[in-house]
Amino acid sequence: MAPLGLSRHRRGPPGAPTPGVRRPRDGRGRHRGGAGRSRAGAGRSTVRAAERGTRERLQNGWERGRRGAFPGGRLWGCVSPHPRVPPPLPTTIDIREPRWDQSTFQGRAKHFFTVTDPRNLLLSGAALDEARRLVLAYRAGTVPPGLTEDELWRAKYIYDSAFHPDTGEKMLLIGRMSAQVPMNMTITGCMLTFYRTTPAVVFWQWVNQSFNAIVNYTNRSGDAPITPSQLGTAYVSATGGAVVTALGLKSLTKHLPAIIGRYVPFAAVAAANCINIPLMRQRELKVGIPITDENGNRLGESTAAAQKAIFQVVVSRIGMAAPAMAIPPVIMNVLEKRAFLKRYPYLNAPLQVGLVGLCLVFATPLCCALFPQKSSMQVSRLEPSVQARIREVDPQLHTVYFNKGL
């Protein structure tokens, strides 16, 4: 016999059934009391596994953080007891100049892709004022806590898209460069669609030149005010010249092939830009635009610089309109011969507008980038009186700079 107090069979671990002993079952055929103990054991195993997994993830994360997988060695999903505070932003970033190198076409293209972004039109007045406050505060040497360099540049481009660089005033909404693509794609698309009748030509040329007049006034160079009488004279002259040019070209191409007639709007726009821009900026041709040295110190006004600025803007505007008014007519001339547009003629205008918009998305910033926004000129090419004034201030100065406008 076994000693007193010992079972004939070896006992198992706590909770395990004793060999040779039948345990009572419940009504569903399960051992009474065994299920709870099994669940408790399973729960403890799950907790231990979770703890092991957590330790492994923390260790792996720490190792990857030390190897540079995480910025500053911070772990994903973990809060450091000593969070790393980013250093304050220095006040030496020159946000008066664009972010990208403006001596190269690529740098200017990146700059104008940002400036002409149509999404800037969706920003509220509060967002514009906040960007203005941040930019002016940074220029004054005040850095808001927590401000990053990307946030600073974003605020700078929001500010540049809505406020005039010389006067600092908020520009008209449809006159901003960010409105160029949506406004021009609508107007140009309609000009290319409704070009066959004289009333349509007159109406859409008037709409286009009215819009151009607003853009030219909004993006004028210099901070000299223009009187309402000067503005009215320039607008009437520019609009009248554009309409007369369009009608004259339309009559000359009446007996030519249809594809030639489709280019009448482009020729009219090119000719009108040569009239519109100088007339809208005639005061600059009379008084001059501000010229500065390399550090932005104002040296006076120059009419020679104004002439160069206006010439560069005219070339950019014509180049801006060329792809949008030269490519869609060829495509539409082919599509109109197909059965699809004959069956659905009402799709003509939306297709024209879409094709023009696609061209303008790229043509607008790329043609604005043809010349630097901060243009330069040799002192020897300025007016004699301006040259004499500059020599009195700085005899060693050979180059002056000016804002050419857009």
Secondary structure as GFF3:
##gff-version 3
##sequence-region A 1 406
A	DSSP	alpha_helix	34	66	.	.	.	ID=ss1
A	DSSP	three_ten_helix	71	73	.	.	.	ID=ss2
A	DSSP	alpha_helix	105	115	.	.	.	ID=ss3
A	DSSP	three_ten_helix	118	122	.	.	.	ID=ss4
A	DSSP	alpha_helix	125	139	.	.	.	ID=ss5
A	DSSP	alpha_helix	149	162	.	.	.	ID=ss6
A	DSSP	three_ten_helix	173	175	.	.	.	ID=ss7
A	DSSP	three_ten_helix	177	179	.	.	.	ID=ss8
A	DSSP	alpha_helix	180	193	.	.	.	ID=ss9
A	DSSP	alpha_helix	198	218	.	.	.	ID=ss10
A	DSSP	alpha_helix	228	252	.	.	.	ID=ss11
A	DSSP	alpha_helix	258	261	.	.	.	ID=ss12
A	DSSP	alpha_helix	264	280	.	.	.	ID=ss13
A	DSSP	alpha_helix	282	287	.	.	.	ID=ss14
A	DSSP	beta_strand	289	292	.	.	.	ID=ss15
A	DSSP	beta_strand	298	302	.	.	.	ID=ss16
A	DSSP	alpha_helix	303	335	.	.	.	ID=ss17
A	DSSP	alpha_helix	339	343	.	.	.	ID=ss18
A	DSSP	three_ten_helix	345	347	.	.	.	ID=ss19
A	DSSP	alpha_helix	348	368	.	.	.	ID=ss20
A	DSSP	beta_strand	374	378	.	.	.	ID=ss21
A	DSSP	three_ten_helix	379	381	.	.	.	ID=ss22
A	DSSP	alpha_helix	384	393	.	.	.	ID=ss23
A	DSSP	beta_strand	399	403	.	.	.	ID=ss24
###
